[in-house]
Amino acid sequence: MSVESTHKGLEHEHSPEAIRTRLAKGSDQNYLRDFVYGGVDGAVTTFAVVAGTIGASLSPRIVLILGAANLFADGFSMAASNFLGTRAERDDHDRIAQIESKHIDVDPAGEREEIRQLYAAKGFDGDDLEKIVAIITAEPERWIHTMLTEEYGLPSKVRSEWMAALSTLAAFVLCGSVPMTPFIFGSNDAFSTSAILTGLVFFAIGSIKARWSTVRWWRSGFVTFIIGGIAAMLAYLAGMLLKGLAH
């Protein structure tokens, strides 16, 4: 393989100027998990309402009413839960940072020894190890940041709870509205159409998220389709059970 073809496969340039510019921008926060979480759950829960009401032989109007109620109520609930969960992560990050800051003030020698052992475990020793320890501990903010990432395994940057919640809500509403579309437009055999569209949503979500993984797009789409399909089938069976109990 030629050097030119190898360079074409790289995601970014490695010239000194390009590296300097990229590092100056910092790393972007990834909210893929929140979008996938909201999208899959939105499609599953809304289709669950559709399947349950159809399985219980309720009218399409009831399908729309219950589906819309679920779309906004459950979507907001998920977004709020994600907001609080991500905020808890931020609070925990800040709490540990305060603890490490206090430890540095009270026992700096002990904290330096922690840095020394952390980097000794990475293979540094002798003068190189002592230089690293001296550089890291020369600046309190860098010292604390190193302890957070190396000792506690925390991320370098804390994600925004607002972006996490909005990503979940947007995906939930967008994907969750799909199962209701055939009923909105009065499609013939609306339930079958809804099931097909919901399956396509599952496959699309899996295919899209493959862009951030090493799994082929069709395999990722198929796995998500199967998982979502199982959840949708369980929802339909629950509706059929309710129908039997009603009679």
N, C-alpha and C positions, 0 to 999 in steps of 0.2 A: 504494500500500500504506500502510495506516495505521500510526501509531507503535505502537499497541497490538499489531497483528498482527506487526510487526517484532520487538517485544520477546518475543513468544511463541516466535519462532524461535531466540532466543538460548539458549546452553547454560547461562549463569549470569547473575546479576544484576549491575548496574553501579552500584548505590548505593555511596556511600563506605563504609558499614558492611560491606556484603557484600564489597567489594573488600578491605578491611582484614582481614576474617576469612579470606578465601580465600588471600591472600598469606601470612598468618601460618602457615597450615597447610603451606605449601610445595607443591611439585609431587609428584605420585605417580609412582612408578616403574612402567614398563610392561613386562610380561612376556609380551605377546601373541606376540612373535616366538618365544619359547621354547615356548609352548603349541602354536602352529601347527606348529613344527618337530617337536616330539615327537609330536603327533597324526597328522600326515601320515605321518611315518616309521614310527610304530607300526602304522598301518593297512596301509601298503605292505609292510613287512617281514613282518608276520604273515600277510598274505594271500599273500605270496611263498612262505612255507613251505607254506601250504595248497595253493596252486596247483601248487607244485613237487611235493609229495607226491602230489596227485591226478593230475597229469600223468605222474608216474612209476608210476601204478597201485598206490600203497601204501594200506594200510588206514586207515580213519578213526581208529583207535586211534593209529597212528603220527602222523597229522595232529595230534591233541591233544597227544601227548608233545612233538613237535618245536615245535609252536606255543607251548606253555607255556614250554618252555625258551627259545625266542627272546624271548617276552614279557618275562621277567624278566631274562635275561642281557643282551640287547641294550638293554632299557630302562634298566637300571642303567648299562651302558656309555655310553649317550648322555648320561644325567644326569651321570655322572662327567666326561665330556668337556666338557660345557657348564659344569660347575662349574669345571674347571681353566681353560677358556678365559675365563670371566668373571673368575676370580681373576687371570688374567694381565692383563686390562684394568685391574683395580684396582691391581695392582702397578706397571703402566706409568704410571698416573695419579699414584701416590705418588712414583715415581721422578722424573717430570718436575717435580712440585711441589717436591721437594727441590732439583733443579737450579736452578729459578727462585728459590727462597729463597736459595741460595748466590750466585746472580748479583746479587740485590738487595743482599746484604751486601758483595760485592766491588766491584761497579760500579753503584751506584744511579743515577748520571746516565745511563748507557747504557740501563738498564731503563726509566727515565722517558722517554727518547727513543723507545723502542719503543712505549710507551703513546701518546705524542704522535703518532707516525706511524700507529698503528692507528686512532685516532679522527680524524685528519686525512683518512684515506682514506674515512671515513664522512661527510665533509662539514663537520666542525667546523673552525673557524679562529679566529684572534685571541684575544681575552680568553676567549671561551667554551671554546676548546680548552685554554687554560692552566688554567682553573678545573676542567675535567674531569680533567686530568692531576693537579692538586694534590689533588683529592678522592680519586681512586682510589689514589694513591701515599701518602696519609696514613695508611693502615692496611695493614700487611703482608699479612694474610690476604686482604683484598679485592684487594690488588695481585696476589698470586699467583693467586687465583681468576680474575681478569680475564685474566691471561696464559694460563692454561690453556684458557679458553674462546675467547678472541679470537685468540691466536697459534697454538695447537695444534689448535683445533677440538674439544676434548674436551667431553663433556657436563657440565652443571652438577653433577649428582649421579652417583655411581658406583652401578651396579646391584648388588644383593645376589647373590653367587654361589650362596647357599643357595636363594633364591627362584627363581633361574633354573633350577637343577638340579631342584628339586621340581616346577616347572611343566612341565618337559620330561618327567620321570618320570611324573607324574600323567596327562598327556595321552597319553603312549605306552601306558601300561597301559589306560587307559580306551578309547581308540580302537582299540588293537591287539587287545583282547579280542573286538571285534565280529566279525571274520571267523571266529572259532572257535565262536561261539555256536550255529550250526546243528548243528555236530558234537557239541557238549556235550549238546544236547537230542535228538539222533538224528533230525533232520529229514529228511524225504524229499527227495531231490535236494539234499543239504546244500551241495554245491559251488556250485550256481546261486544258492541262497539267500545263501550267503556272499559271492558276487560282488556281488549286488544290495545287500546291507547295507553292504559295503565302499564301493561307489559312493555310497551315501547318506551315509556318514561323510565322504567327500571333499567332497561337496556341502555338507554341514552345516558343516564347518570353514571352507570358503570363504565361506559365507553369514554365519557368525558374525563372521569377521574383517572383513567389509565394514562393520561398525559403527564401526570405527576408520579408515575410509578414505572417499574420495569416490566409489568404485565402487559401482554398484547391487548389492544382495545377490545377485540371481540371476546376474548376470554374474560376480561373484567366485566364487560357488559353482560355476558351470559351468567356469570356468578351472581351479579346483582339481580338479574332477572329471576333466577331460581329462588334466591332468598326472598325477594319481594313477592314472587308468585306463591310461595308457601304461606306467607302472611296473609295474602289476599284470599287464598283458598280456605284458610282457617276462619277468616271473617265470614265467608259465604256459608260455611258449615254452621257457624254460630247462628246466622240468620235462619237457616233451615231448621235448626233446633228450636229457636224461638217460635217459628211458625207452627211446629208440632205441639209445643206447649200451649200456644194460643187456642188450639183446637182440642 
